[in-house]
Amino acid sequence: MRPRSRRSRPTFTLAALVLAAVASYTGAEPPVDLGNPPQGVFIDDWFIIELQGGKAGHGHTTVTRDGDRITSRTDLKLAIRRGEAEVRMNVEQESRELVDGTPVGFEHTMTLANVPVRMKGKIRNGKVRITEEQFGVEREKTYPFDPATRLTWGLLLEQHKHGLKPGTKYNVLTYEPSLRPDAPIETRVEVIGPEDVDVLGRRIRATRVRQIVNIAARPDQPPAAPGPAGAAAAAMMGTEITSDAWVDDQLSPVRMDTLLGGLQMRMLRASRAEAEADGKPPELFLSLFVPLKGKLKSDARRVVYKFSVSGAEPLPDLPTTDMQRFERIDDRSARLIVKRSDWNALRKAPPDAPDAKPPADVGRFLEASLYADARDTRIKSLTERAIKNAASPAERADKLRRFVSEYVSEKNLSTGFATASEVAESREGDCTEHAVLLAAMARAAGIPARGVGGIVRVPSPGGQSSDFGYHMWTQVWLHGRWIDIDAALRQTECDVTHIAMTILDLNESSLADASLQLLPLMGRLSMEALETDK
């Protein structure tokens, strides 16, 4: 039997953000001549990673010179809890550069449940060629690579060039392939000044440096217009993450605080013994539930919600879909009108109706991908079984949903995020596994499909729960519309508690993309049911 990979959504994105942070703040202890560093290991740092006040893991960074090459290596060990289930992840990343900071290449290995996913990158002539490998299967893609982009060593050189004078500001392009393989990440840096900071109970004098990382936006995007609409547009253009680092005179970080929406991440310089000491992983499932104000019945046909956010960042626009329409009130609140899709009309529509054939721009949602491999022989076989004797696209979609709801027989929260091929073999998982398997099977059946990330009312005995939890389901293209369908909750016609927050095309970077769009809302969102229609 082929081993199974398990990707935890929060843990995956936390790992990528830690890697980006480590790359941004790696310091050299004296006496190191950065223009001509010594051969061998000349930086060796350990650090603790905390999330929501709990120890989520630790990391170890080394920088080594071998001839004219500099290799920066970071090893991370991370864990979170989802209810009572614990998900662990190991990440190893290397970046290779010349002594002058010119990028050469990188390697990235992420391991869950003893199954590694490897990514290798070669940088040459303004391009980066990335090879991703899992289970012996390789996928290769090539992207443009801006020569101004800096990896770990180049960033350290850039920071030393600008120094630590209070008020100093500069921009730099960084790169984290697990977040954005196709483009650099724009980072704005400002030196705040020296101050005392607590590090594991010790007061340390260090210089505070603020960095604002715009993960999703490309550097050449124009600024957003002023006002609520512009603030929301800026939120949608890119996920801005602000970190405050306290560094010593050699730019070696002693502490870094990062706010991820309502989640607080902290990295602390430590000894090896302190870093490797046991801790209790933070809980990131039940603690992120969103309570609902007002009464709501799941059999309602239409509901008007009001959403608002706390904190400084604006509420981003939520997607408008066949089920929901977004109406902004101001930069911090909005109404969302949610109604059920008319499945009776979809079932009655003739299979040869003019809108039955998807347009060209929807065709990419029929393609096989890492997460939804419609060419997988097992998935194709399951699809043939599921849609036998189905006459119309709507009937095929319904049969696929029912099949997946039963086929994934081991329901649990410990799986995290598996590919459709892995779910087809293991038959286990939670909402994400149901969603990707249904999407892959729909594509195999000739129905364009994609994923949806959002929140849904959490089922409870008697159906009286007023808490909403983060969730994933599927959309299929039927008669000119994207229709929501949920295999995990056994709903072909999704109820009005399904709130879409991000759309996933299920390509190689969609997991990180979705997590980055959801993270700024976690712990900040409040909601109220204003109107309910039967």
N, C-alpha and C positions, 0 to 999 in steps of 0.2 A: 504493500500500500504506500502511495506517495505521502510524505509528511505534509503537515498543514502549517501554513503561515498564519499568524494572528496579529493583526495590526490594531492597536488601540488608538482611537481618534485623538483624545486629549494627549496621550503619551507621545504619539508620533509627532504632533505639532510642537509639544513642549520640547522634545529632543531637537527638532530643527531650529527652534528659537534659541535654545541653549547654545547650539553650535554656532549660530550667527553671533550671539553675544560673546562667546569665547574668542571667535575670530576678531571681533572688534576690540577686545581688550586682553591682549597677551603682552606682558611686560618682561623686560630683560633685567635681571639682577646685575648690579655692578660687580666687577668692572668689565663690561662688554662693549667693545667697539662695534657699533652696528654697521659701520662701513666695511668692517673686516672681522666678523665674529669668529670665535675659535672653532676648530674642528671638533666634532663630537657633540654631545648634548650640552647646551648652554642655557636652556630654560627647562624647569621641571616643577610644575605647580599642581597642587591638589585643591579641590574645592567641593563644598557641600551645596546641594540644590534643594531649596525649600519651595513648597507650593502651598498657599493658604496656611502657612505656619507649620506645616508638617514636612518631614524629611522625605522628599521624593527620590533622592538618590545622590550620587556624587560623580565627579569627573576628574580626569587626570590629563594634563596637557604637557607635551614635551616639544621642544624645537631643537633640531639637530642639523649640523652642517657636515656635508660629505663632499669634499672638493668644492665645486662652484654651485652646488645645489643645497637648498634649505628645505627640510621636510618638517612640517608642523603636524603633530598627531594629537588628536583628542579622543579619549575613551570615556563613554558615558554609561552608567548603569542607573536605570530609572524604573520606578514602580508607582502605580496608583491603584486605588480600590474603586470598584464599581459595585456599590452595595457591599456584599460580603465577598465578592470575587476580586481577586488580585491579578493585575496584568503587569508583566515585567518586560523590559526591553533593554537590550544592549546595543550601543552604537559605537562604531569605530570610524573615524574620518581622518584622512591624510590630505594635506595640500603640499604640492611641490612647486618651488619657485627658484629662480636664480638669486644670487646674493644681492643684486640690485632691486629685487622685488618683482621681476617679470614672471607672470604666472606660466607654469608649464603643464600642470595637470592635477588630478585629485582622484581619490578613491573613497568610497562611502559604503559601509556595510551595516545594515540594520538586521538584528536577529531577535525574533520572537519564537517561542516554543521550539528553539534549536534549529529554526529554518532561516538561513541568511538570505537577504536580498542585497545584491551587490551592484554598485554603480561606479563606473570608471569614466573619467573624462580626460581627453587629450586636447590641449589648447595649442593651436598653431594657425598662423596666417589669418588672424581675425575670426576664427571659428572655434567652437568647442564641439568635439564629437563625443557623445555620451553613449555608453553601452551599459544596459541594465540586464542583469542575469538572475534568474530564479529557476530552480529545478533543472539546470542545464540549458534552459531556453534563453537565448539572448535577443534583445531588441535594441536597435541602434538608431539614434537620431542626431542630427547636426544642427546647431544653432549659431547665429552670429555671436561674437564675443568682443565686447568693447575693450580695446587695448588699455583704456584708463582704469579698468576694473582691478581691484586689489584683493588678493587672498590674505591669509593670516600674516605672513611675514611682511608683505607689502604694506598692510595696514599699520603694523608696528612702526615701520619706517616713516609712513605718512604722519603718524601721531607725534613721533619725535621731532619731525621737521617743524610742526606747528607749535609744539611746546605746551606748557601749562599756565600761561599768563591768563589771569581772569579776564573774561570778555572776548577771548579768541573764538572765532567762529569759522567753520569751513565745511565743505561738502565733500563726500567721498563715495565712490561706487564700490559696493561689496558684492559678494556672490555666495549664495547658498543653494546648491542644485536641488536639494530636497524640498525647498520652498518654491523656487522659481528657476527651473533649468534653462528657460528661454531668454532671460534678460537679467541685467544686474539689478541690485537693490540700492536705491538711493538712500544715503544716510547723512543727516545733518548733525554736526557736532558743535557743542558750545561748552567752553570751560567756565564753570561757575565760580570756583575758588576754593581755598583751603577751609576745612572745618573738621571738628571732632566727630567720629562715627563709631558706633558700637559694632564690634565683630566678635561673636561668640563670647560675650561678656567682657571683652577688652576694649578700652577706649583708645582709638588710633587716630592720629592726625593725618589727614589725607586730602587730596584735591578732588572736589566733586566735578564730574564731567557728564553733561547730558547729551544723549544721542537720541534722535528721532528717526526711526527706520520706517520708510514707506515701502511695505512689502510688495503690494500688488501693482502700484502705479509705475509706469515707465517714466524715465527721467525727462522725456521730451513732451509729456502731456502738458497742456496749458493749465493755468490755475483756474480753480472754480470761481464762479461769480459770487458776489457778496450776498448775504441774506440766508434764510432758512433753506431755500432750494439749493443754493451754492454749498452750504455746509453739508447737506445730505449728499450732494453730488461728489464732494470731496471724500466723504466717507465711503462712497461706492467706488470711486476711482482707485483707492488704495487703502489698505489697512495700516494705519499709523500706530506704531508701538514706541512708547517713550521709555527709556531706561536712564537711571541715574547710577553712574559708577563712581566709586571713590578709589583713587589710584595713588600709589606712592610716587616718589620722585622719578622712578624709572618706568612709570606708566604701568606698573604691575598692579592689577586690581586687588583690593582687599574686600570689597563688597560691591554687589550690583543689585539694584531693585528694579523690577520691571512690572508694570501694570498691564495685564492682558484682559481688557474689559474690567470685570469685577474680580478677576483672579490676580493674586499677588504672587509673583515669583521672586525669589531672592537667591543669589549666589554668594557664598562666603569663602574666602581663602582659609584653608585649614591645613593641618598636618595630615599625613597619610592615615594615621590612626583615627583622627577625628572624622575624616571623610568616609572611611570604611566602616565606622561604627554603625550598628543597627539602628533603625528608626521605624516609625509607623507610617506607612504610605498614606497620603491624603485621600479622602473619599471625594470622587468627582462625578457622581451620578445623582444620588438622592439629594445631596447638598445644593444642586443646581436647579432643582425643581422651581417652576414659576407658579405662584399661587394666583388663582382667578378671583376677582371681586365680582359679585353678582351671580345670579342663578343661570344655569344653562343645562338643557337636556340634549343629549347626543342625537336624538331623533329629529331635532329641529331641521327645517329646510334652509333657513337663512339666519345668520347672526351678524350683528354689528359689534365689533370689538373696539376698544380704545387701548392703544399701546403707548407707553412712555418709558423713558430711561432716566436713571440717575447718573451722577458724575458729569464730567466736563464735555465728553464727546457727544455729538448729535446722534439722533436715531437715524440709521441709514434707511433708504427706501427698501421696502420689501417687494419681492417680485409680484407683478400682476399676472394671474394665471386664469384658466377657465373657472376655477373655484373662487378666486379671491380678487378683490380690487382695493388698491392702496390709495388713501386720501390723506395727504399731509395736513396737520393742524399748525404746527410750528416745527422748529428744528429739533424739539425733544419729544414730540408726540404726534400721533396719527390715528385715523380710523381705518379699520380693515373690515370690508364687507365680504363675508364668506357665505357661499351658497353651494348646495350639492349640485353635482353634474347630473344631467338628465340621461341616465343609462337606459331608460325605456326607449327614448328616441334613438339612441345609439344602436340598440339591438334591432330596431325596426328598419334602420337605414339599409338600403340595398347594397350589396357588396360592390356593385358597379356604379355607384353614385359618383358624380363628377368630383367630389372632394375626397373620395376614398384613396386615391393615389397620393402619396406624400410628395411635396414639391422638392426641388433639387437641394435647397438649403437645409432640408431636414435629413437628407440622405446620410450625412455623417453619423447620425444616431442609429444607423444600421451596421456600422463598422465594428469589427472586433477590436477589443482593447485589452490591456492587462487585467482590468477589473471585470470586464464583461466580454469574455472571449466567446463570441457566438460561433466560432469555428471549432471549438473544442468538441471532440467526438462524443463525449459523454453528454454534454449539453445538447447537442443536436439529437441524440437518441432520446433523451428525456423530453425534448420538445415534441418530437414526433408522437410519443406516447400521450402527451398532455392534450394535444389539439386534434386528436383523431376524430373525424366526422364533424369538425367545426366548420360551419359554412361561411361566416362573415368575420371580418377583423375584430369586431366587438365580442363575438362569441369565442374567438381564439384567445383574446385577452382575458376574458372571464375564466376560461378553462385553465389558462396558464396560472392565473392568480390562485385558483382553488388547488391546483396541483402543487404549487410551491408551498402554500400554507400547510399542506399535509406532508410534503416530502421532507421539509426541514423539521425533523422529528425531535431533535434534542435542543430545546429552547434554553439558552443560557446567556449570561452577561460576560463570560470569561473569554469569549472568542475575539472581541474587538473589531477587526475589520479584515475579513477574508475575501479573496477573489471569488467570482462565480464558479470557476473551475474547482476551487478547493471546497466550496459549499456543496457542489454537485457530488463530490466524493465523500465528504464528512457527514453531510446531512445535519449539521449543527450550526447554531449561532443565534443572534438576536436580530433586531430590525435591519441592520446593515446587510447582513447575509441574505435575508429574505429579499431585500431590495435589489441587490446586485444580481442574484440568481434570476429573479423575475425579469430584470432588464435584459440580461444575456439571452434568456430563452425567448423573450419577445423579439429581439433582433434576429435570432435564428429562425423565428416564424415569419419574418418579413415585416414586423411591426416596429417602427422607430421607437426607441425607448431611452430614458435617461433617469437619473436619480434626483430626489428632492431631500434637502435637509431642512429641518424646522422643529416645531414642537407639536405635541398632541396631548390631549387629556389622558392621564395615566389611568388605565383600567383598575377598578377596585370592586370588591364585592358590593352588589347593589347598584353599581354605576354612579355613586354619589361623589366620587373624588372631584375636588376642584383644583388639583395640582396638574400642571402641564410639565412634561419632561421632553428633553431633546430626543429627536426621533428621525428616522429615515424611511422613505417609501419610494415608489416608482411612478413615473408618468409615461404613458404610451400615446402615440399619435393616432387618433381616430377621427376621421371625417373632418380634417382641417383644424383640429384642436389638440392641445396637450391635456390628456385626461389623467387625473390622479387615481392611483390604484394601490392598495396596501395589503401585501401578502402576510406581513407579521401580525396585523390585527384582523385578518380574514375579512377585509372589506374591498369588494369590487367597486361599490359606490362609496367613496370615502365620506365619513361624517364631517360635520362642520367644525370639529375640534382640530382638524388638520390645518396648521398654519405654516405655509411655506416661507422659508427665510433665505434659502439659497438653492440654486439649480446646479446639478452636477452632470457634466457630460460623460463622466466615468472614464476619462482618459488618464494618463499616468500621473498627472499632477492634481487631479480633481479632489483627492482626499485632503491635501494641504490647502487647496483653494477654499474648500468648504469650511474646514476648521478655522481658517483665518477670518472668514466672514462671520462665523458664529461666535468666535471667542470674544470679540468686543461687546457682545450682548450678554454673555453669561454673567450672572450675578448682578446685572443692572436693570433687568427688564421687569416691568409690572404691567398687568393687563386687567381689563374690566369688560364684562359683557353688558353692552348698552341696550340692545334690542334683540329679541328672539322671535322668529316667526315659525309656526308649524307648517 
